[in-house]
């Protein structure tokens, strides 16, 4: 079959066929040595049509090549795994879009509403760390007050002191008279001091995730793979992004979220508070409203407790103290292979 005839039969353009030949995905049975004209066998139509269908699904060419080399049963399983990843990615983007829409609508309401005195806010809080069921020592640190929430996950021989020092570096901010515009800068400077003081000789360090409140605004600082979540009427949203090797592989499409959960490098960080390493925290401002609950936690919780369970606990607990106790209990029921640190803050109107 000529390339034109084969293209019409397979619903692939000649341009696409030439590309797939170059990639070794769909090689013609004969190429004229003088004209370079390609010819295909009718038996290749089945593979060509599969390639066309997989491209319509949006599957990357490298992955299509892998699927096409598999037996039908294995190819079906590979396709199912790919589509599960697509659905998970879409769900994650949908949740992020919903959070951003909600956040922007709140900011718009605050800007356009008549200027009336805002309701003073406070936070009811609780913090808890736990050694877990496997680790010989607890290297997590957690702190909660009506103005400051923070968690840190230490690692290495001096990880425990590094985590404690990271949280301690932020406590001085509680007593400062800060405007919302000040929050990112003061958080970054305090964390930078902790970063400079972190060990540099024995690969010890710490993650740090913190919220600092000024009125109804929350400054968020994040470095590492601990996380911050907010529970509001529209659901539970993760407002941080892991600075880890496996998350970068997920972002690049080289790992599925399911594969990342058991990847041997899942504990390897790209950013943290570690002497000699680059200091590059994420910083942002959030608008707090009465009734919201914020969770800051280490990966000892999120690594073993599903997001759905975390949401149910945060929504159902009568108090922040009950919430942190329930979260640690769920980690224990899942085996608690790591230390667990969590902080819950509930935004409320001040009495």
C-alpha positions in Angstrom: 0.0 0.0 0.0 1.3 3.5 -0.9 1.6 6.0 2.0 -1.4 7.9 0.6 -3.6 4.8 0.5 -2.3 3.7 3.9 -2.9 7.1 5.4 -6.6 7.1 4.3 -7.2 3.6 5.5 -5.6 4.2 8.9 -6.9 7.8 9.4 -3.3 9.0 9.9 -1.9 11.8 7.8 1.2 11.2 5.7 3.0 13.7 7.8 2.2 11.7 11.0 3.2 8.5 9.3 6.6 10.0 8.4 7.1 11.1 12.1 6.1 7.7 13.4 8.6 6.1 11.0 11.4 8.3 12.4 10.4 7.3 15.9 10.3 3.6 15.1 6.7 3.5 16.1 5.3 2.5 12.6 8.0 1.5 10.2 7.1 0.9 6.5 7.8 -2.5 5.0 9.6 -0.9 2.1 11.2 2.5 1.3 12.1 3.2 -2.3 15.9 3.8 -2.3 15.7 6.5 -5.0 12.5 8.4 -4.2 12.3 7.7 -0.5 8.6 6.8 -1.0 7.2 4.6 1.7 5.0 1.5 1.3 3.1 -0.3 4.0 1.6 -3.8 4.4 -2.2 -4.2 5.0 -1.3 -6.1 8.1 0.1 -2.9 9.6 -3.4 -1.2 9.6 -4.3 -2.7 13.0 -1.3 -1.2 14.7 -1.8 2.1 12.8 -5.4 2.4 13.9 -4.4 1.7 17.5 -1.8 4.5 17.3 -4.5 6.8 15.9 -6.9 6.0 18.7 -4.3 6.4 21.4 -3.2 9.7 20.0 -6.9 10.8 20.2 -6.8 10.0 23.9 -3.8 12.3 24.2 -1.3 9.5 25.1 2.4 10.6 24.6 4.2 9.0 21.7 6.8 7.3 23.9 4.0 5.6 25.9 2.1 4.6 22.7 5.3 2.9 21.6 5.4 0.9 24.8 1.7 -0.1 24.6 2.0 -1.2 21.0 4.8 -3.6 21.9 2.7 -5.4 24.4 0.4 -8.4 24.0 -3.3 -7.5 23.9 -4.0 -8.3 27.5 -1.0 -6.4 28.8 -1.8 -3.5 26.4 -5.3 -3.3 27.9 -3.9 -3.1 31.4 -1.4 -0.4 30.4 -4.2 1.6 28.8 -6.4 1.3 31.8 -3.5 2.5 34.0 -2.8 5.4 31.7 -6.5 6.5 31.8 -6.6 6.2 35.6 -3.7 8.6 35.7 -5.4 11.0 33.3 -8.6 11.0 35.5 -6.5 11.5 38.6 -4.7 14.5 37.0 -8.0 16.0 35.8 -9.5 15.6 39.2 -6.5 17.3 40.8 -6.7 20.2 38.3 -10.5 20.4 38.9 -10.0 20.7 42.6 -7.3 23.3 42.2 -9.4 25.3 39.8 -12.3 25.1 42.2 -10.1 26.4 45.0 -8.7 29.2 42.9 -12.2 30.2 41.7 -13.4 30.2 45.3 -10.4 32.2 46.5 -10.7 34.8 43.7 -14.4 35.2 44.3 -13.8 35.8 48.0 -11.2 38.4 47.2 -13.5 40.1 44.7 -16.3 40.2 47.3 -14.0 41.7 49.8 -12.9 44.4 47.3 -16.3 45.3 46.0 -18.4 45.0 49.2 -19.3 48.2 51.1 -16.5 49.1 53.5 -18.0 48.0 56.8 -15.9 47.0 59.9 -14.8 43.4 59.4 -15.6 40.8 62.0 -12.5 40.2 64.2 -11.3 36.6 63.8 -9.5 34.2 66.0 -8.4 30.6 65.6 -9.1 27.6 67.8 -6.1 25.4 67.4 -4.4 22.1 68.4 -1.1 20.5 67.6 0.1 16.9 68.0 3.2 14.9 67.0 3.7 11.1 67.4 6.7 8.8 67.0 4.7 6.3 65.0 5.1 2.6 65.3 8.4 2.0 63.5 10.8 5.0 63.9 13.1 4.9 67.0 12.7 8.7 67.7 10.3 11.5 66.9 11.8 14.1 64.5 8.6 16.0 63.8 7.8 19.3 65.4 4.4 21.0 65.5 3.1 24.3 67.0 -0.2 26.0 67.1 -1.5 29.4 68.5 -4.2 31.7 67.4 -1.8 33.5 65.1 0.7 30.8 64.0 0.5 27.2 62.8 3.6 25.3 61.9 4.9 21.8 61.2 8.4 20.6 60.4 9.7 17.2 59.5 13.3 16.6 60.4 15.6 14.1 58.7 19.2 12.9 59.2 21.1 12.4 62.4 20.2 15.9 63.7 16.8 16.1 62.1 14.9 16.5 65.4 16.8 19.6 66.5 16.6 21.0 63.0 12.8 20.7 62.9 12.4 22.2 66.4 14.7 25.1 65.5 12.7 25.7 62.3 9.5 26.1 64.3 11.1 28.1 67.0 12.4 30.6 64.4 8.8 31.5 63.6 7.5 31.9 67.1 9.0 35.4 67.5 6.6 36.6 64.7 3.5 36.0 66.9 4.2 39.1 69.0 4.9 41.5 66.1 2.3 44.0 64.9 2.1 42.9 61.2 0.0 44.0 58.3 -1.1 41.4 55.7 1.5 42.9 53.3 4.2 42.1 55.9 3.4 38.4 56.2 5.4 36.8 53.2 8.5 38.8 53.9 8.7 38.2 57.7 8.0 34.5 57.2 10.7 34.2 54.5 13.3 36.0 56.7 12.5 33.9 59.7 12.8 30.7 57.7 16.0 31.9 56.1 17.5 32.2 59.6 16.5 28.6 60.3 18.0 27.6 57.0 21.3 29.2 57.7 21.4 27.6 61.1 20.6 24.1 59.8 23.3 21.4 59.9 25.5 21.2 56.8 27.9 18.4 57.4 25.7 15.3 58.0 22.8 15.7 55.6 20.4 16.7 58.3 17.7 19.2 57.7 13.9 19.8 57.9 10.8 20.7 56.0 8.8 23.6 57.1 5.2 24.6 56.4 3.6 27.5 58.3 0.6 29.8 58.4 0.9 33.2 60.1 -2.3 35.3 60.6 -2.8 39.0 60.5 -6.6 39.8 60.8 -8.3 37.8 58.1 -5.2 37.2 55.9 -2.9 34.2 56.2 0.7 34.2 55.1 1.7 30.7 53.9 5.3 29.5 53.8 6.2 26.1 52.5 9.4 24.2 51.7 9.7 20.4 51.5 7.0 17.8 51.4 4.9 18.6 54.5 1.5 19.9 53.4 -1.2 22.5 54.1 -4.9 21.9 53.5 -8.0 24.1 53.9 -11.4 22.6 54.5 -14.3 24.9 53.4 -17.8 24.5 52.1 -16.6 23.5 48.6 -14.3 20.7 49.9 -10.8 19.9 51.1 -8.0 21.5 49.1 -4.2 21.1 49.3 -2.7 24.5 49.0 1.0 23.4 48.8 3.0 21.5 46.2 5.6 18.9 47.3 9.2 19.8 46.7 10.2 16.1 46.2 11.8 14.0 43.5 8.7 11.8 43.0 6.4 14.9 42.7 8.7 16.2 40.0 8.4 12.9 38.2 4.6 13.0 38.5 4.6 16.6 37.2 6.6 15.4 34.2 4.3 12.5 33.5 6.9 9.9 34.2 5.2 8.5 37.3 1.6 8.1 38.2 0.4 9.2 41.6 -0.1 5.5 42.5 3.5 4.7 41.5 4.8 7.7 43.4 3.3 6.4 46.7 5.6 3.4 46.7 8.6 4.8 44.8 12.0 4.2 46.5 12.9 7.9 46.2 9.6 9.2 47.7 11.5 10.6 50.7 14.1 12.5 48.7 13.6 16.3 48.7 14.4 18.8 46.1 14.1 21.7 48.6 14.4 21.9 52.4 16.0 23.7 55.3 19.5 22.2 55.0 22.8 24.0 55.4 24.5 24.3 52.0 21.3 23.7 50.0 19.5 26.3 48.0 16.8 28.2 49.9 13.6 28.6 47.8 10.4 28.5 49.8 6.9 29.0 48.3 5.1 32.0 49.7 1.5 33.1 49.2 -1.4 35.0 50.9 -4.8 33.4 51.7 -8.1 34.9 52.8 -9.5 33.3 56.0 -13.2 33.1 56.8 -15.1 31.8 59.8 -15.9 28.1 59.7 -12.8 27.1 57.7 -10.4 24.6 59.1 -6.7 24.5 58.2 -4.5 21.4 58.5 -0.7 21.4 58.4 0.9 17.9 58.5 4.0 15.9 57.7 4.2 13.1 55.2 3.8 10.6 58.0 0.1 11.4 57.8 -0.4 11.9 54.1 1.7 9.0 53.1 -0.6 6.5 54.8 -4.0 8.2 55.3 -6.1 8.9 52.2 -7.3 12.4 51.5 -10.9 11.3 51.7 -10.3 10.1 55.3 -8.5 13.3 56.2 -11.5 15.3 54.9 -14.0 13.2 56.9 -12.0 13.7 60.1 -11.6 17.5 59.6 -15.3 17.9 58.8 -16.6 15.6 61.6 -14.4 16.4 64.6 -16.0 18.6 67.2 -12.8 20.4 68.0 -9.3 20.8 66.6 -8.0 18.8 69.5 -10.2 15.9 68.6 -9.2 16.3 64.9 -5.5 15.9 65.5 -6.1 12.9 67.8 -8.2 11.2 65.2 -5.7 11.8 62.4 -2.9 10.3 64.4 -5.2 7.3 65.3 -5.8 6.7 61.6 -2.1 6.9 60.9 -1.6 4.2 63.6 -4.3 2.0 62.0 -2.4 2.3 58.7 0.9 1.1 60.4 2.4 4.5 61.1 5.8 3.7 59.5 6.9 7.3 60.0 6.6 10.1 62.6 3.3 12.0 62.4 3.0 15.7 63.0 -0.3 17.6 62.5 -1.8 21.0 63.4 -5.4 22.0 63.0 -6.7 25.6 63.1 -10.4 26.5 63.0 -11.2 30.1 62.0 -13.9 31.6 64.1 -15.3 35.0 64.9 -13.6 36.5 68.0 -15.9 36.7 71.0 
